[in-house]
Amino acid sequence: MYQLGDYLRRGSKFVNNQFFPSHKKLSTLMIYATDVCDSACKHCLIWAKRPVNYLSKEKIFEVMQSKCITKHTSVGLEGGEFMLHPDAMEIMQWFHQHHPNFDLLSNCLKPDGVIEAVKKHPPRRLFISLDGNEETYLHMRGKPGYQSVLKVIEAVHKQLPVSVMFTLSPYNNFDDMQHVAEVCKHYGIDMRVGIYNDIAFFDTVDKAHDLEPGQVKNQQPLDFRTVQQLKSEGKVETIKKVKAAERSGDIQTPKHDTSRSFQNFVPNIPEIIKEFSENYDFMVLYNEWRQNNVKLKCYSILDSLVILPNGEVPICQNLDLMLGNVHEQSLDAIFNGPTAIAQQKHFVHNCNQCWLNFHRKYDVILYRSFEKYFGRNITQKLFGYYQWCAEAEKSYADLIKP
């Protein structure tokens, strides 16, 4: 899915951003254009946010003129459900004409609209969420959308790159992962495996990483009334307080329950996953990370950013820490200003809190690539102390054996 050129360009930005912190360039920008969503996912409660927000098309176009954005910056359009933004088609048309290096992320619950959009204004990639078979989809995402997803894949997979995003969570399991992998193999499309995290913006009620994959699978779907009740009971606020605590104390140590012994789920990972790059190793490392064995600095926050529907810009997807708001400052001032530089420097060197694709895959690729070509000692001198597993001196190649 990603070519050598993508990694080389990101590497050049890494060098630039290290030496010129007030002139950093973005490799990736995710625009959460709206928090309106027609799904009802258990692992993301954006759909229950009230009041709803839309980032206007005018503000999006203005942001795209920022100096920190280059023609090589990969921009993701998402939500909520991006296609529910009232100006979705016009925004996609603008990107197709002025910044073709953009991706669309969709749940495809309105398949005809997605098909029409990507045919009229093709993104570089289409990312589609699919977290299991038809039954699991209903229980985890609250809507009968499985067939809609297949309809979109069938209609567009020969016209543009399609990547199916599978989120491993307490609400699905490795049988579901096997099923989604078989769907992707059947259509000859890419698969991206992610891990459920309690992202602050998602208003989650279950603490990530403390439950095993599939532990609460097939419980009844959520509805709006149930979520509002959970909010009134303080469930969302409890998680937000946990997120606030992650910004203090020993932030090198993950805040999930590392006192307990977690199941080694590596033998349960379907063999077919090895046919899709950068997924098997990501899960093996997650298995080690949740037992507090993986230690990597977070360099991804120096070149990856998100903008929320209300204009707020968090330092990362995981922490509930805002650098600014694009309705009050320019994106350049927010991302490259003195406050941001100080915050970024602190969290790059001290945070090891999440296992999010958006951040951790970059760090894994950075460390493993340098270790492969220059060895552990030089890599450690360049980027600081790191380890892949409980055996601190073990190399990536020895841990992830073919």
Beta strands, then each sheet from edge to edge (+ up, - down):
strand 1: 28-32
strand 2: 74-78
strand 3: 102-106
strand 4: 125-129
strand 5: 162-168
strand 6: 190-195
strand 7: 304-307
strand 8: 312-314
strand 9: 322-325
sheet 1: 6+ 5+ 4+ 3+ 2+ 1+ 7+
sheet 2: 8+ 9-
end
